[in-house]
Amino acid sequence: MGGEVDEDGLRFDAAVSRQIEAVYTTSDVVEQRRAVRAALALRPGDRVLDVGFGPGLLAAEMAAEVGPNGRICGIDISESMLAIARTRADVPGGPGLELELGSVARIPHPAESFDVVVSTQVFEYVDAVADALEEVRRVLRPAGRVVLLDTDWGSVVWRSSDDERMARVLTAFEDHLADPHLPRTLADVLAKTGFTPTHQQVVPILNTAYDQHTYSGGLIDIVSEFVPGHAGVTEEEARAWADDLRGLGASYFFSLNRYLFVASAL
């Protein structure tokens, strides 16, 4: 999370930004970033743009990989995320992170500025994905690469004592996204916007016991605060949903699939 939102979507204010930073420091998302960095295969001197850099964790890790002769730039629409990410701007052995407010709809960089563009958990918030990918292609050098990671929220398996309520809460939570099932069509959109897909893989998250310091443990707060007023879910139901999950203990079960796409610009 962290990037484009529509008018009725999740607001990345200071409180939500702190919640997301906590989720991004869990071992689940640390492993996710490892998979993204493996797909990036960065080299010393690479010029990289991080679209929707969120709390800046991936940007800081990439800076260490491209070294002092590389460049790490980032854009995000959230001032709160920018403030958090700037605390990570100085990376030993790497270039200083160049972070600014900006949108993938109009990237504030000249054409052919980057070797690689990476974006995690952003494009599912974007209304006009094809237009955004055209803008990504504009700032990539010829044969540059784009690496995208997004979630298919239809892949969620989340144990509950009330399956009907769980289904309604998950449906309500999808309201914060432009396309909760983007990975199903993303390869086609990449191909139609001048990219050649070269690699796809699933990046699963699995939590088999309730723990606040897991991805889904942190997600409970974000979901329960967002869903009241969406798809008919009330505040009381949202609280009951969250309390139920926290009370499952060792019977807790959560799984989710994220999908990683690598493509080269023609």
Secondary structure, 3 states (H helix, E strand, C coil): CCCCCCCCCCCCCHHHHHHHHHHHCCHHHHHHHHHHHHHHCCCCCCEEEEECCCCCHHHHHHHHHHCCCCEEEEEECCHHHHHHHHHHCCCCCCCCCEEEECECCECCCCCCCEEEEEEECCHHHCCCHHHHHHHHHHHEEEEEEEEEEEECHHHCEECCCCHHHHHHHHHHHHHHCCCCCCHHHHHHHHHHCCEEEEEEEEEEEEECCCCCCCHHHHHHHHHHHHCCCCCCCCHHHHHHHHHHHHCCHHHCCEEEEEEEEEEEEC
